[in-house]
Every structure is written in C-alpha cells, then in structure tokens.
C-alpha cells in the first residue's frame, strides 16, 4: 500500500486540471485474434463498428500482448509491468506448483502467483488519483474475492470476478450466476448487458472526466452465439462454399480457414456492443473529448477447445509464442490528436498502456513502468526509443504450446524453447509466418539475442521450468493429451515446437 499512497500524493497537483483531459474508454476483448476483424483482413467475420473505429483512428500493425494467455497480459496491462514482476505468469486456475503437476511432460512448469497484489498500482488507481471516475465491466481474472476491481481502484465493478469465462448456468445468457452482475430479463445477452452498464456509467459521469474499462468475456469459450447470428453465418458459410481445413502445429491440428459460424456470431455480437458504447458517446456529445482504445489479451484460439478461428498468415495461436499467439489488434481513436486512418508499424506491447494513460491523464506515477508512452506515435510527431520486446511463458498451456521465452528487436524475433537447446530465429519482415528458422544461418545474431533475452529474464526475476523426474518418453506427451485437438480425432504424435506448420494460406 506504500506505493499507492505515494501515487496519490504525487497526483494531487494534477487533479485540479483533470477536466481538461480526455475521457478514456478502454475495450479489452478476450481471445480475439488480430485477424478476426475486417480492418485486419477477415472476410468472414463482420465487424463494422470496429472497422469504423479504425478509419477514425490509428491501426497498429505490430501490437503485442505481454503473454500468449490471459491473466499475465491483464496483469501487465493493469500495472505497466512485465508479468514476471507481478508473479502472474500463467492463467489463474492452472496448477500453481510443480509438485501438483500430473501431465507427462519433460519439464515441470514454474510456479506463479494467483492474484494481483494490492501493492501493485493499477490503471484504476492511476486514473482515480488523477481525478477520473473509474468503472470496470466484464472479465477480471486476477485473483479471488478481495482482489477484484473494487479492491484495485475501480469505483464500480460490473461482472469482474475470479473466473476466466462466463461459466454460470446460462453462460453468455441469463442466468449469469455472477456475484457482481445481477441477472437481467430472460434472454439477455452478456456483451449487450455489459455495454448497457458501461453506458449507464458514461451517462452518470458525462460532466466529469471518466475512465471506463470494458473487458469483454467474449470471445472466450464456451462457444455460444446468439441464435440469429449463428444462422446468419451458417448461411454465409454455405454461400461462400467454405469448409473446415486444418494443418499441423505439432502436437496439435491448427485451423486454416475462418468459417466457424458460432464464433463468427460471437465476434459480431462483440462488435455490436462496441458500437453501442460508441453511439452513446456520440449521443452525449462526448466523442470529441474521449480517447478510445481497443485491443485483446492474447491471440485467437486455433489449436484447442474447438479451434474456432484461424490466425493466418500468423503462425500458431493462443498459448503459443509464435505471432498468432501474441500479436494483437490495437486501434486508438483520439479526435484532434490521432490522424484518422493512420497506420502505425512500430512494435508496442501491453505494458505501454499504463505509461500512455499516465501521460494522457497528466500525471507522473512514482511506480516505474516497463512500458513507454505511445503518445508520440499517436500524435504522429515522433518515435519511440529503440528497444526490444520480451515474453516469458514457463508453462504448458492448454493449447499445445511448450514452455519458452521470446524477444523481438527490430525485424528479428528469437524464441527460446526450454525443452530444447537450440533457439529459433525469424525475420518477421521477410517471413511473417515464421516458417524459416534462420538460427543456423545467423548464429552470431541468435547468440546475441539469446544473451539479451537471458539478461532480461534475470533482471525481471523470471522463473525457469525444471526437469520432470517422472517424465516417461515412452508414454504420450502431455502437450498432446491436454485439451481437445482442432478437429475430431485422436491427439497427434508427440512433437517439438519449431516443426514447420502446415498453415500457409491467409484467412
């Protein structure tokens, strides 16, 4: 709590001028792949509201989540710190300690924290201390009761609890079974309800600076669409003659075509909810003084749990350190500051939002952020300092990926798989699909990048997986056995990361 007190004291001088600052609406979508939006190239899913947002703002081509799964990215986004510093390095709910590990894998995953410590300063606390009314709606997934949004700087919490998905009796429909979201009328749909709650907050605080964090449960499993939208996309799929196609990302199948009607309906319903909030800003005359941020927490789900989407031409998906697992959509609209239709190619990452909003709110928090303010990019007047971006995921997720770490510097990306001695090296400018490992052709570059990655791991206190003494190589590998493969059938043979994916075509 010490750092929170310092933050509040440091911001007192800026509260007087809070009315001169923009309101902020932050949309965070769960499990949305970068290629799941029309403005990023999807021709099956329909996202007219988000596409308009991109036309009115800046679209980032190289935006990244801090982790290929949800809770670590959410912790990094809320605090501006790499997940390793917060201790949350896996989705909360996974086996926490190595001694509890039951899967047959070569390594034991590292332990992690199951809550965002109160000592961490969140975006809610940052904006509240700068004079903003604060609101949270939707998925939190950063700890048990007592660590929910109302305990972390948000004045209002509608639906933010410990769960990673809408797992109540009605799932995405009433009854929600959510202690922070009273049930609405029969048939009510969760994304629309959350948009309604966001609009109530905006209406109530239209005369003062406000920060609304709308964190969708969509488009996370369970896969469940509005019936009308499911029928719409079943008809569209038939009209376009689309069929399911799968490639191989060892040890899983990976979807190659966007044609999943239920998932498409979930994406459109999410887009409708975004449009509902944007329409409220317009109706109240607030759009011109409101900064809108739209992004996701990890890549699209393509190798497990129904494998509902394709991330092509990006490789892999949620749970993987390949681009499909970590490259995100990011759109920022800020009228009068961001040039409509701008495209930003500079790589950015989840911790940057904290520094950016501190800049926008006109406050200087005493806690150090691992990110940098994106304001120079948004204003189109400058560049960010030269830097590398890092990832460290010392776990076996549910999607077939293995423990590893990665870094990107310039066009080059290195992946360190902890099961293997040799890293993978890719030039993303020439090989966005990460199909050509250049580590053997560029040994000095690979060596230097690995040294830089390991130095960063040491600096942030990253925990490394340990050998599993109980691993039996004659038995099926737990990476293949966990979760469901991308299409009906038996799990594939045990494989290693780095084998060439069959994914070659774009969505």
Secondary structure, DSSP 4 states (H G I P E B T S, - for coil): -HHHHHHHHHHHHHHTTGGGSPEEEEEEESS--GGGSGGGT-SSS--HHHHHHHHHSEEEEEEE-SSSSHHHHHHHHHHSS-HHHHT--S-TTS--SGGG--S--SEEPPP--SS--TTSPPHHHHHHHTT-EEEEEE---SSSTTSSGGGTT-SEEES--S-SS--STTTTBS---BTTB---STT-BHHHHHHHHHHHHHHHTTTS-EEEEEE--TTSSS----HHHHHHHHHHHHHHT----EEEETTEEEE-S---HHHHHHHHHHHHHHHHHHHHHHHTT-GGGEEEEEEESS----SSTT-----TTS-S-TT-SSHHHHEEEEEEE-TTTSPTTEEE-S-EETTHHHHHHHHHHT---SSPPSS---HHHHHTS--PPP--EEEEE-S--SSS--SEEEEEETTEEEEEETT-SS-EEEETTT-TT-----TTTTHHHHHHHHHHHHHHHHHHT----EE-TT--TTSPPHHHHSS--SSSSPPPPP--TTSPPS--S--
